[in-house]
Amino acid sequence: MANHRLAALLPSHVTFPKNWEHVATHRVGPFITRVIHRLPDGALHIWSSRRHRKGRGAVVHARNSPLAQSDSLADAKHVNGHSGAQKRHWRLWSWRLCSLSWWLGLIFIIGSICFVLGTVPVAFPEVLSVFGLPTYNFDLVCFIGSLWFTLGSYLLLLEALNADLDATLQLKAHEAARYLEGQVEKCPDKRIRWFGWEPKRLDFLIAAVQLTGAIIFNINCGMGLVDGLNWVWADILIWTPSTVASCCFLTASYLGVMEVAHSRWSWLWWDISWWINFFSLLGSLGFLISSLVGYFGEGPVVLPQWFGNYFALMMGSWFFLFGTYLMVPELSVEESA
């Protein structure tokens, strides 16, 4: 019975050594986002959902650290506060060609650049004339960007489905030698999971909602290439898919904030992972505002399009670019207690 209660406090897709003492589990609704164990030598091992799937490893606090000696480990905000006090070092760019997470970030960056190139000249036509550039098909550039976003969203799903099963594999080599000592059952060799359905995992839900939105957004960008649509068909084939996709992006971004903050909302200014999802949230809002105002570009009710549509879409593209760029430096963050 005790084992059953403990299993409910641990993520179903991760294996922890049996000689680790469970200390706390942090949830957001039904989703487990962080688990804290005390290691045999008294140190704290802090597993978290996003770090795990990104392959960044767990955070280990020595037994004499303030957090390891704290009695408030069940309080997510208290643990967040200690994490904020740590020094962080990260590089502006790094090359990790063997990392799925690195390629995922690079592909999202390329897609975001396409959206910036396709939206800035629409919001500011004088940009082309200032640089002496010829006009080009902005809708085609955005459509190409949507294809990159769809590919990146699928890689996000693969990242979640193929995260390491064994929490100890996230430890550094010298830490693993100290804590393993034959206490972990050997996991069978894993095969790549190309598809799956695990709605009880927050990281999977984020990827699934993001991929759904990206696929729908392809319809919006593809139909933007069709000439001669009247305002009724434009609302049905362009702005409706755009609105639904933007709602999916907004939902996935908010779920991403929850995954990092371990609560429904928290301001984690020091956390690069939080900024990634916050910028994505702002980008999604920009796309959603643009989609809603786009309904009234023609028809019986007409609204000014520059600020509500063109400018909002351009700013959303820039916010997406900021967030996706940070996905690469995120992999190189080094933390010290």
N, C-alpha and C positions, 0 to 999 in steps of 0.2 A: 504493500500500500504506500509506503514511504517512497519507494522507487517511482511509483506512478505519479505521486505529487511532484517529485523532483523533475520528472520528464516534462511535466506541464510548464516548468519554469525555464526550460532550455529550448533553443531553436531545434526543430526537428531535423534540419539539414546539416547539423554540426555535431561532431563527437568530441567530448571532453574526457580527459583521463579520470579514472574512478577515484584516484587519491587526491583530487582537488576538492576543496571545501567550497560548496556553493554559498555565496554571501548575499547577492542581490540580483534581481532581474528587473530591468526597466522596460516598460511597455508603453505603447501609444495605442489605446484601444485594445484590440486583440493581438496586435503585432509586437513581437519581441524585437527590440532594437539594440539592447545592450545587456550583457551578462557579466557579473563580477565574481571571480573565484579567488580564494586564498590558496596560494601554492604551499607545498610542504615546508618551505623555508620561511613562511610568513609574508612573502611578497604578494602583491595583488596583480592578478591577470585580468585585464579589462577587454573583453571581446565586444565588438560592435559590428552591426550589419554592414555598413558601407565600407569600413576599413577591411572587413573580411573579403568582400567580393572584389575589392580593388587590389587585393594582395598586399596591402600595406602592413599587415601584421597587427597583432594585439599590442596594447600599451601595458607595460609591466612597471609597477611602482615598487621600489624596494621596501622592505618591511619597516624601515625606520623613517619612511617618508610621511609627511603629514596626512596624506590621504589614506595610506595603509593603516594608520593609527586612529582614523576617524571612526566615530560611531554612527555616522549619518549616511552610510553608503547606499541605503535604500532610497535616498532623496536624489533624484536625477539632477536637479538644479545644483545641489551641493557638489556632486561629482563634476558637473560642467564647470563650476567655479574653479575647482582645483585644476582642471584641464586648461582653463584660460590663463592660469598663472604660469604655465610652462613656457619656456622659450622655444621658438620655432624658427627653423632655418629651411629655406627652400630656394631652388634655382629657377631662374626665369624660363629655362628650357632644358629638357633632357631627352636623350634618345634611348628608348627601350623597345627595340624592334621585336623582342620576343614576348612582349606584354600585350594581351588583348585590350586591356584598359587604355594603354597608350594609343593603339590604333583607333580605338573608339573615340578618344579625344581628338585625334588628328582629323578623322573623318567629319566629326561635328564642326571642327574649325573650318574645314573647307566648305561645308554647307553654309555655315554662317557668313563666310566671306562672300559667297554667291548672293546671299540675300542682301548683304550690304551693297554690293555692286549693282544689284537690281533695283534697290529702293532709294538710295541717295540721289541719283540723277532724276528720279521721278519727283521727289520732294523738292529738289533744288536743281532745276533744269540748267541754270547758269553754270553749274559745275563743269559740264562738258565743254561749254564755250570758253570758259576761263583756261582750261587746259588744252583747248584746241582739239578735243576728241570728237569723233563722229558719233551720231546717235546709233544705238543698237537695240536689239529686241530685249527689253527689260524683263518681259514675261518669260522668255526662254531662259534667261539667266536664273530667275527665281525657280523655274521648273527644274533646272539642273540642280539647284540647291536643295530642292525638296527630295530629289532622288538620293543625294548624299545623306540627308537627314534620315531617310527611311533605312538606308544601310546602317547608319550609326545606331539607330533605334533597335535594329535587329541584333547588332553586336551587343547592345546593352542587355537584351534578353539572354543572349548566350553567356554573357558575363555572370548574370545572376544564376542561371541554371548550372553553370560549371564551376562555381566557387568551391574551394577546397572543403572537403567534408570534415577534416581533422583540424581542430583549433590549434593543436600543437605544431602543425606544419607552418603556422604563421609566426612562430617564435624564431628568433635568431639562432644560429647554430650553437653558440655556447650556452644559450638559455635552454635549448632543447635537451642538450646533454645533461643539464642539471635537473630538469623536471620530468623527463620521460621515464627512464629507468625501467623500461618494459611495462609501464602501466597502461599503455594504449593498445587497444586491440587493432590488429593490422586490417586496414580497409582494403577491399578488393580493388584491383586496377580499374580506374574509371575510363569510360568511353565518353567521347564528346556527345553531349545532349543537344541536338539541334532544335528540338521543340519540347515543350513540357507544359504542365498546368499545376501550379502551386499557389493558389490564391491566398493561402494563409501566411505567406511570406511577404513582407512589405517590399523587399527589394525586387521580387518577381512582379508584384502588382505595379510598381513604378515603371518597370520596363514594358509590361504588357499594355498599360494605358498610353505610354509614350509611343509605342509602335503602332497602336491603333490610330492615334492622332496623326502620325506621320503618313500612314497609308491613305487616310482620308484627305490629308493636305495635298497629296499628289493629284487628287481629282480637281481640287480648287486650282492649283497651278497649271495643270494640263488644260483645263477648260479656259483658262486665261489666254491661251494661245489661239482660241477659236474666234474668228472674226464674225461680225454680223449678228451677235446675240442681242435680242431686245432686253429690256430691263427685267422682264418677268423671268426669262430663262437665265439671265445673269444672276438674279437673286437665288434661283434654284440650284444652278450648277456651279456657281463660283462662291457666292457669299455664304450659302448654307453649309457646304463642306468646310469652308474656312472657319466659320463660327464653331462648328462641332469639333474640328481639329484643335482650335485654340483652347476650347474648354478642356480637351484631353491634355494638352500641354500644361495648362494651368493646374489641373488636378495632379499630374505627375510631378510637377515642380513643388507643389505644396506637400505632397507625400515625401518628396526628397528632403524638404526642410524638416519634417517630422522625424525622418530617419536619422538625421544628423543631430537635431536638438533633443531627441528622446522625449519630446512633449509636443503638444499641439502647436505651440509657438514659443520661441525663445530667441533673443538677440545674441548671437555668438560672433561678435565682431572679429575675434581672433582666429576663427576657424575657416580655413580656405574652402573646406567642403561646404560650409554653410553659405559662403559667398557664391559658390557655383550655383547652388539651388536658388538663392535669392535673386541673382541676376536672371536665371531662367524664369523665375516667377514674374519678374518685371517684363522680360521679353514676351512671355505668354500674354500678359495683360495688354501690351502694345498690340500684339496680333489680334487679340479679341476685340479691342476698341476699334481697330481698323476694320475688322469684319462687320461689326455692328453698324458703323457709320457707312460702310460700303453699300448697305442695302438701300440707302437713300441718295445714291449718286444720280439716279434717274427715277422717273415715275411720278405719281401724284404728289409726293412729298420729297423735296430735294433739300439736302443739307450741304453746307460747305465741306468740300472734301480735303482741302489741303492739310488742315491741322488734324482733324479727326481720323482721316484715312491715311494719307501719304506720310505725314510726319510721324504718326503713331506707329505705322508699319516700319518706317526707317529706324526709329528709336528702339523698337522691339528687336530689330535685326542686330543693332549695335549691342544691346544687352545680351542677346544670345551669344554674340561673338566674345564678349567679355567673359561670360560664364564658361563657354566651351574652351576658351584658351586656358583658363585656370585648371581644367581637368588634366593637363599635362604636368604643370608644376606640382599639382596635388600629389602625384606619385613619388615625388622626391622630397616631400616634407620630412624633416627629422626633428623629433621632439625630445626634449630632455627635462626631467623633473627638477 
